[in-house]
């Protein structure tokens, strides 16, 4: 979500539509605060070498008199995303370096992450700091993000694996370098983590496809907590349709078939949100046996 603050002239004009997000690189109006943030964090955690190695940057950066400043000021007009990659790599390297660190060190890193998020949010950047502070992600609509958060919490109440898969699916779909295939696969695993033990408790090799078959063939045995137009518990047609959509839509699961195809970014994002709804419903008991 973007900053809610509006300049005086916009408020006087009654402007209500959200500001457009800056979807590529670091815009000029936040260039200086981003540079200052990067320089401070790179120096504080001695991250010049790990970041340069991770990004496979030219050795001249590390040979310079002040490699922290070189990285903090790095800008490439031919590759405007490079600045974001430096920020992303810095977050990741700091998180890796602090594994097993004490509470105070973790809190300091969290403060740095919040500072960065504040700059990106106020600057209407299309990117945000991930929930764990270890990477950049594309900014999502606030309502959609709230739905995702509730689904992750609901999944965690059933099994932590569901929440982990859902968070991973979100990161793969909305990360700085999205991986649609990985996001789709994780989305299915998130649903399987709650659906398999709920609907196939005794199956030694449960899959989402088997869950779909069981619900499809046993529609008369299940109902929703929500009512239909007659006031009776609704059937599970919508659930079967959503699981079928998710299951059949993963066209990269097997190679060599006539309908095999790479997963697109739009399909991956749709799969992640479909999975979030299913995880939420199944975890909360919205689908129940009669």
SEVOVO-195461 format. One record per residue (C-alpha): residue number from 1; x, y, z. Coordinates in Angstrom, 2 decimals. Last residue first. Example, Ala and Ser with C-alpha at 12.3 -4.5 7.8 and 13.67 -1.06 7.14 Angstrom:
2
+------+---------+---------+---------+
: nuvo :      px :      py :      pz :
+------+---------+---------+---------+
:    2 :   13.67 :   -1.06 :    7.14 :
:    1 :   12.30 :   -4.50 :    7.80 :
+------+---------+---------+---------+
This chain:
290
+------+---------+---------+---------+
: nuvo :      px :      py :      pz :
+------+---------+---------+---------+
:  290 :  -22.52 :  -33.40 :    7.07 :
:  289 :  -18.76 :  -33.22 :    6.73 :
:  288 :  -17.26 :  -29.76 :    6.87 :
:  287 :  -15.78 :  -27.07 :    4.62 :
:  286 :  -15.42 :  -23.75 :    6.50 :
:  285 :  -13.41 :  -25.65 :    9.10 :
:  284 :  -10.98 :  -22.79 :    9.70 :
:  283 :   -7.98 :  -24.60 :    8.22 :
:  282 :   -9.91 :  -25.72 :    5.15 :
:  281 :  -11.31 :  -22.26 :    4.39 :
:  280 :   -8.06 :  -20.37 :    5.01 :
:  279 :   -5.92 :  -22.82 :    3.04 :
:  278 :   -8.43 :  -22.67 :    0.19 :
:  277 :   -8.45 :  -18.86 :    0.13 :
:  276 :   -4.65 :  -18.65 :    0.21 :
:  275 :   -4.37 :  -21.30 :   -2.51 :
:  274 :   -6.54 :  -19.25 :   -4.85 :
:  273 :   -4.37 :  -16.22 :   -4.07 :
:  272 :   -1.16 :  -18.10 :   -4.88 :
:  271 :   -2.65 :  -19.70 :   -8.00 :
:  270 :   -3.77 :  -16.33 :   -9.38 :
:  269 :   -0.25 :  -14.94 :   -8.86 :
:  268 :    1.25 :  -17.97 :  -10.61 :
:  267 :   -1.17 :  -17.76 :  -13.53 :
:  266 :   -0.38 :  -14.07 :  -14.04 :
:  265 :    3.36 :  -14.79 :  -13.97 :
:  264 :    3.01 :  -17.56 :  -16.55 :
:  263 :    3.61 :  -21.25 :  -15.82 :
:  262 :    5.57 :  -22.90 :  -18.62 :
:  261 :    3.58 :  -25.20 :  -20.92 :
:  260 :    2.53 :  -28.84 :  -21.20 :
:  259 :   -0.78 :  -29.25 :  -23.06 :
:  258 :    0.35 :  -31.88 :  -25.59 :
:  257 :    2.44 :  -33.66 :  -22.95 :
:  256 :    6.24 :  -33.79 :  -23.03 :
:  255 :    6.97 :  -32.44 :  -19.57 :
:  254 :    4.93 :  -32.93 :  -16.42 :
:  253 :    4.09 :  -30.40 :  -13.70 :
:  252 :    4.53 :  -27.47 :  -16.11 :
:  251 :    0.81 :  -27.11 :  -16.83 :
:  250 :   -0.17 :  -26.35 :  -13.25 :
:  249 :   -3.68 :  -25.19 :  -14.13 :
:  248 :   -5.26 :  -28.62 :  -13.67 :
:  247 :   -4.68 :  -28.71 :   -9.91 :
:  246 :   -5.45 :  -25.05 :   -9.14 :
:  245 :   -8.58 :  -24.93 :  -11.28 :
:  244 :   -9.73 :  -28.30 :   -9.96 :
:  243 :   -9.20 :  -27.10 :   -6.37 :
:  242 :  -11.22 :  -23.96 :   -7.11 :
:  241 :  -14.04 :  -25.87 :   -8.84 :
:  240 :  -14.24 :  -28.46 :   -6.06 :
:  239 :  -14.47 :  -25.67 :   -3.48 :
:  238 :  -17.12 :  -23.79 :   -5.45 :
:  237 :  -19.23 :  -26.95 :   -5.81 :
:  236 :  -19.04 :  -27.56 :   -2.05 :
:  235 :  -22.74 :  -27.27 :   -1.29 :
:  234 :  -24.22 :  -24.40 :    0.69 :
:  233 :  -25.68 :  -24.93 :    4.15 :
:  232 :  -29.43 :  -24.23 :    3.99 :
:  231 :  -30.83 :  -20.69 :    3.88 :
:  230 :  -32.53 :  -21.24 :    0.55 :
:  229 :  -30.10 :  -18.95 :   -1.29 :
:  228 :  -27.10 :  -20.92 :    0.01 :
:  227 :  -25.69 :  -20.69 :    3.51 :
:  226 :  -22.02 :  -20.44 :    4.53 :
:  225 :  -20.59 :  -23.19 :    6.74 :
:  224 :  -20.04 :  -25.23 :    3.61 :
:  223 :  -21.19 :  -28.80 :    3.04 :
:  222 :  -19.81 :  -32.30 :    2.60 :
:  221 :  -21.13 :  -35.85 :    2.10 :
:  220 :  -23.26 :  -35.13 :   -0.98 :
:  219 :  -20.19 :  -33.82 :   -2.81 :
:  218 :  -18.53 :  -37.21 :   -2.39 :
:  217 :  -17.27 :  -37.84 :   -5.92 :
:  216 :  -15.92 :  -34.32 :   -6.36 :
:  215 :  -14.62 :  -34.11 :   -2.79 :
:  214 :  -12.74 :  -37.39 :   -3.12 :
:  213 :  -11.50 :  -36.64 :   -6.62 :
:  212 :  -10.18 :  -33.17 :   -5.62 :
:  211 :   -8.42 :  -34.62 :   -2.59 :
:  210 :   -6.84 :  -37.25 :   -4.85 :
:  209 :   -5.56 :  -34.52 :   -7.16 :
:  208 :   -4.27 :  -32.55 :   -4.16 :
:  207 :   -2.09 :  -35.53 :   -3.34 :
:  206 :   -2.03 :  -38.21 :   -0.64 :
:  205 :    0.49 :  -41.08 :   -0.71 :
:  204 :   -0.13 :  -43.19 :    2.42 :
:  203 :   -3.86 :  -42.33 :    2.43 :
:  202 :   -5.29 :  -42.64 :    5.93 :
:  201 :   -6.05 :  -38.97 :    6.69 :
:  200 :   -7.24 :  -38.17 :    3.15 :
:  199 :   -9.72 :  -35.29 :    3.65 :
:  198 :   -8.21 :  -33.35 :    6.55 :
:  197 :   -4.66 :  -34.73 :    6.48 :
:  196 :   -4.40 :  -34.05 :    2.74 :
:  195 :   -6.20 :  -30.68 :    2.72 :
:  194 :   -3.99 :  -28.77 :    5.18 :
:  193 :   -0.50 :  -29.40 :    3.77 :
:  192 :   -1.98 :  -30.09 :    0.32 :
:  191 :   -3.15 :  -26.48 :    0.10 :
:  190 :    0.33 :  -25.13 :    0.87 :
:  189 :    1.91 :  -27.70 :   -1.46 :
:  188 :   -0.27 :  -26.42 :   -4.32 :
:  187 :    0.85 :  -22.84 :   -3.69 :
:  186 :    4.48 :  -23.97 :   -3.47 :
:  185 :    4.28 :  -25.48 :   -6.95 :
:  184 :    2.67 :  -22.33 :   -8.35 :
:  183 :    5.34 :  -20.08 :   -6.84 :
:  182 :    8.14 :  -22.34 :   -8.09 :
:  181 :    6.79 :  -22.20 :  -11.64 :
:  180 :    6.20 :  -18.45 :  -11.50 :
:  179 :    9.76 :  -17.62 :  -10.31 :
:  178 :    9.72 :  -13.86 :   -9.68 :
:  177 :   12.98 :  -11.87 :   -9.63 :
:  176 :   12.36 :   -9.04 :   -7.17 :
:  175 :    9.93 :  -11.31 :   -5.37 :
:  174 :    6.15 :  -11.29 :   -5.86 :
:  173 :    5.46 :  -14.83 :   -7.06 :
:  172 :    8.38 :  -16.57 :   -5.36 :
:  171 :    7.81 :  -14.63 :   -2.14 :
:  170 :    4.09 :  -15.42 :   -2.10 :
:  169 :    4.71 :  -19.10 :   -2.74 :
:  168 :    7.30 :  -19.14 :    0.06 :
:  167 :    4.82 :  -17.57 :    2.47 :
:  166 :    2.19 :  -20.13 :    1.46 :
:  165 :    4.63 :  -23.01 :    1.81 :
:  164 :    5.69 :  -21.88 :    5.29 :
:  163 :    2.09 :  -21.30 :    6.39 :
:  162 :    1.05 :  -24.77 :    5.24 :
:  161 :    4.11 :  -26.37 :    6.82 :
:  160 :    3.28 :  -24.77 :   10.18 :
:  159 :    0.28 :  -27.07 :   10.46 :
:  158 :   -3.34 :  -26.39 :   11.39 :
:  157 :   -2.92 :  -23.11 :   13.28 :
:  156 :   -0.18 :  -22.19 :   10.80 :
:  155 :   -2.70 :  -22.44 :    7.96 :
:  154 :   -5.00 :  -19.96 :    9.69 :
:  153 :   -2.13 :  -17.52 :   10.20 :
:  152 :   -1.04 :  -17.87 :    6.57 :
:  151 :   -4.62 :  -17.41 :    5.38 :
:  150 :   -5.08 :  -14.32 :    7.53 :
:  149 :   -1.86 :  -12.80 :    6.17 :
:  148 :   -2.85 :  -13.56 :    2.55 :
:  147 :   -6.23 :  -11.91 :    3.00 :
:  146 :   -4.55 :   -8.85 :    4.56 :
:  145 :   -2.16 :   -8.71 :    1.61 :
:  144 :   -5.06 :   -8.73 :   -0.82 :
:  143 :   -6.70 :   -5.82 :    1.01 :
:  142 :   -3.45 :   -3.84 :    1.13 :
:  141 :   -2.77 :   -4.20 :   -2.60 :
:  140 :    0.61 :   -5.84 :   -3.08 :
:  139 :    4.06 :   -4.27 :   -3.28 :
:  138 :    6.61 :   -6.27 :   -5.25 :
:  137 :    9.06 :   -7.96 :   -2.94 :
:  136 :   12.48 :   -7.08 :   -1.55 :
:  135 :   14.43 :   -9.48 :    0.63 :
:  134 :   15.35 :  -10.57 :    4.16 :
:  133 :   13.11 :   -8.43 :    6.34 :
:  132 :   10.97 :  -11.39 :    7.42 :
:  131 :    7.77 :   -9.79 :    6.12 :
:  130 :    9.43 :   -8.76 :    2.87 :
:  129 :   10.55 :   -5.17 :    2.30 :
:  128 :    8.47 :   -3.36 :   -0.31 :
:  127 :    8.63 :   -2.61 :   -4.00 :
:  126 :    6.33 :   -0.60 :   -6.28 :
:  125 :    7.86 :    2.52 :   -4.76 :
:  124 :    5.46 :    5.22 :   -3.62 :
:  123 :    8.29 :    7.29 :   -2.06 :
:  122 :    6.58 :    7.18 :    1.33 :
:  121 :    6.42 :    3.38 :    1.10 :
:  120 :    9.99 :    2.89 :   -0.13 :
:  119 :   11.45 :    5.21 :    2.52 :
:  118 :    9.37 :    3.65 :    5.31 :
:  117 :   10.32 :    0.15 :    4.17 :
:  116 :   13.99 :    1.09 :    4.41 :
:  115 :   13.61 :    2.38 :    7.95 :
:  114 :   11.64 :   -0.73 :    8.90 :
:  113 :   14.45 :   -2.96 :    7.59 :
:  112 :   17.04 :   -0.97 :    9.57 :
:  111 :   14.95 :   -1.39 :   12.71 :
:  110 :   14.66 :   -5.13 :   12.07 :
:  109 :   18.46 :   -5.33 :   11.83 :
:  108 :   18.78 :   -3.60 :   15.20 :
:  107 :   16.18 :   -5.94 :   16.69 :
:  106 :   18.10 :   -8.98 :   15.45 :
:  105 :   21.32 :   -7.70 :   17.01 :
:  104 :   19.59 :   -7.12 :   20.35 :
:  103 :   17.87 :  -10.53 :   20.34 :
:  102 :   21.10 :  -12.48 :   19.83 :
:  101 :   22.38 :  -13.93 :   16.56 :
:  100 :   21.64 :  -17.49 :   15.42 :
:   99 :   21.36 :  -16.43 :   11.81 :
:   98 :   22.58 :  -12.83 :   11.68 :
:   97 :   24.95 :  -13.21 :    8.71 :
:   96 :   22.20 :  -14.73 :    6.55 :
:   95 :   19.81 :  -11.88 :    7.34 :
:   94 :   22.50 :   -9.31 :    6.56 :
:   93 :   23.31 :  -11.04 :    3.27 :
:   92 :   19.65 :  -11.13 :    2.22 :
:   91 :   18.97 :   -7.49 :    3.04 :
:   90 :   22.13 :   -6.42 :    1.23 :
:   89 :   21.28 :   -8.57 :   -1.79 :
:   88 :   17.85 :   -6.93 :   -2.08 :
:   87 :   19.30 :   -3.43 :   -1.75 :
:   86 :   21.96 :   -4.18 :   -4.37 :
:   85 :   19.30 :   -5.77 :   -6.60 :
:   84 :   17.21 :   -2.63 :   -6.27 :
:   83 :   20.11 :   -0.57 :   -7.58 :
:   82 :   20.57 :   -3.05 :  -10.46 :
:   81 :   16.93 :   -2.67 :  -11.53 :
:   80 :   17.75 :    0.45 :  -13.58 :
:   79 :   19.95 :   -1.62 :  -15.92 :
:   78 :   21.13 :    0.53 :  -18.84 :
:   77 :   21.05 :    3.61 :  -16.65 :
:   76 :   23.32 :    1.84 :  -14.16 :
:   75 :   23.64 :    3.19 :  -10.65 :
:   74 :   25.91 :    2.17 :   -7.79 :
:   73 :   26.01 :    4.92 :   -5.17 :
:   72 :   25.67 :    2.63 :   -2.15 :
:   71 :   27.97 :    0.07 :   -3.78 :
:   70 :   30.79 :    2.55 :   -4.38 :
:   69 :   30.24 :    4.14 :   -0.96 :
:   68 :   30.68 :    0.79 :    0.78 :
:   67 :   33.68 :    0.00 :   -1.44 :
:   66 :   35.57 :    3.07 :   -0.10 :
:   65 :   39.09 :    3.31 :   -1.53 :
:   64 :   38.13 :    1.08 :   -4.46 :
:   63 :   39.40 :   -2.48 :   -4.86 :
:   62 :   36.05 :   -3.96 :   -3.80 :
:   61 :   34.18 :   -2.09 :   -6.52 :
:   60 :   36.93 :   -2.69 :   -9.08 :
:   59 :   36.34 :   -6.44 :   -8.74 :
:   58 :   33.36 :   -6.25 :  -11.12 :
:   57 :   30.06 :   -7.35 :   -9.55 :
:   56 :   28.99 :  -10.98 :   -9.24 :
:   55 :   25.77 :   -9.99 :   -7.40 :
:   54 :   26.49 :  -12.38 :   -4.53 :
:   53 :   30.19 :  -11.52 :   -4.62 :
:   52 :   29.53 :   -7.77 :   -4.43 :
:   51 :   27.00 :   -8.26 :   -1.62 :
:   50 :   29.27 :  -10.54 :    0.44 :
:   49 :   32.29 :   -8.22 :   -0.09 :
:   48 :   30.60 :   -4.92 :    0.77 :
:   47 :   28.66 :   -6.31 :    3.75 :
:   46 :   30.73 :   -5.08 :    6.68 :
:   45 :   27.60 :   -5.17 :    8.89 :
:   44 :   27.56 :   -1.51 :    9.97 :
:   43 :   29.33 :   -0.37 :    6.80 :
:   42 :   26.82 :   -1.93 :    4.38 :
:   41 :   23.94 :   -0.79 :    6.59 :
:   40 :   25.08 :    2.84 :    6.75 :
:   39 :   25.93 :    3.09 :    3.04 :
:   38 :   22.67 :    1.47 :    1.98 :
:   37 :   20.56 :    3.81 :    4.11 :
:   36 :   22.41 :    6.89 :    2.82 :
:   35 :   21.99 :    5.81 :   -0.80 :
:   34 :   18.30 :    5.03 :   -0.27 :
:   33 :   17.80 :    8.44 :    1.40 :
:   32 :   19.55 :   10.12 :   -1.56 :
:   31 :   17.75 :    8.27 :   -4.38 :
:   30 :   14.28 :    8.69 :   -2.89 :
:   29 :   13.10 :   11.51 :   -5.20 :
:   28 :   15.20 :   10.19 :   -8.09 :
:   27 :   13.22 :    6.98 :   -8.50 :
:   26 :   14.91 :    3.68 :   -7.55 :
:   25 :   14.44 :    1.03 :  -10.24 :
:   24 :   11.30 :    0.28 :  -12.16 :
:   23 :    7.73 :    0.13 :  -10.87 :
:   22 :    7.28 :    3.58 :   -9.38 :
:   21 :    3.72 :    3.29 :   -8.06 :
:   20 :    0.94 :    5.58 :   -9.22 :
:   19 :   -0.58 :    7.72 :   -6.44 :
:   18 :   -3.91 :    6.46 :   -5.17 :
:   17 :   -7.18 :    8.06 :   -6.32 :
:   16 :   -8.73 :   10.50 :   -3.85 :
:   15 :   -8.02 :   13.99 :   -5.16 :
:   14 :  -10.30 :   16.53 :   -3.50 :
:   13 :   -8.58 :   19.49 :   -5.17 :
:   12 :   -7.65 :   20.94 :   -1.79 :
:   11 :   -6.18 :   17.60 :   -0.78 :
:   10 :   -4.17 :   17.38 :   -4.01 :
:    9 :   -2.85 :   20.94 :   -3.58 :
:    8 :   -1.81 :   20.20 :    0.00 :
:    7 :    0.21 :   17.10 :   -0.77 :
:    6 :   -1.30 :   13.79 :    0.17 :
:    5 :   -0.27 :   11.40 :    2.96 :
:    4 :   -1.74 :    7.91 :    2.76 :
:    3 :    1.58 :    6.39 :    1.64 :
:    2 :    1.24 :    3.50 :   -0.78 :
:    1 :    0.00 :    0.00 :    0.00 :
+------+---------+---------+---------+
